[in-house]
């Protein structure tokens, strides 16, 4: 694979590696200080790279993965400062750019998951068309633990994969799902040995890249019908929750590594 250098450096040791493997674009989250948390600068960079890929006919498929044995540990709570409702809506607008491009863009996308895939990481993976998971992968939503609802399209994409009942268990009970269980319930398409998720995802992506692009794009569009309305509803609801006392308590408890004490306010 050949690396495509970024035009502007990301802050705080964040890197989004963009590498070409023939007709496949491989995007790798690399933010070791936060176990590849999907911080706002990384989200923005991913959206910019995906937008550029949309206009590049030489790119026929995309793989999304994480560095150092972790897919993505969730959102970066250390940088989650929302002061008003408009700020919350703007945060979600920016975050939704990459989700729209992954779920409704013309390129088929395969997620290669090793290790933890949590919160926003689970949203990111479920926005992809296929998920290849290593046997050590662990999936969890966990948004409620910090006083928030699931976002980045997860209330739409997760039930589409596993059904409404199982989605409720994952979203409301914060249950951890192993790779084997994820394959059994349809959360992932395939489980491979540890360290082999990316090679297998590349194999799948190369196959997809060889298919006729127009039917692939139109199939993705059909499967994503309804996502836009879900994102707009989520943008309104989550912007309200960002300002709640329970979210402030949940965020503080997470950063202080203690149980949260929610009061319903």
C-alpha angles and dihedrals in degrees: 000000000000121000120234108212119230118242096219124032116240119233131253099019094304118149132178105196113208113192133170122225100181107290092351123092113208117202117193124190109218116178105134097177090065101026092256095309112183097248119183095256090052091049091051093048092048091051091050092050093046091048090053090047090054089064095045112088090190089069108076102166141013134218121200120197144145133245130244099022098303126099099197132321094208134260120344102253091184088070098038101112113152116172103179143006094266090053090053093050091049091050090054093044090057093043092050092059094079093040091055092048093049097044102034104021120110097250122085111238130207123194118213107202125193122167121341122016104177139161110327087013090061089048090051093050094046091052088063122087097235132019122206111190132193116231090252094055118123124194128200137154102204098164091130091061088072096040097262137112122238112277144173089075097303095128085061104034099042097056088045088060105037106015130255097281096053090041089058091053092051096043100040105031095039089226118181112233121206122218092253092051091045090057092046094054096041098253089124131025099217142011121210136176119287111282093020101087095094097046090049092045089051090051091052092045092051089054091050091047090059093057125094104279100215097059089045092053094046092048090054090049092053094047091051095053107135096025094105093058091046092052092050092050091047091050090058097042098044093047087059093048092050087068097046123112089232091060091049089051093045092049093048091047092051093050091045092046095234135118115277120242106212120194102180094252 
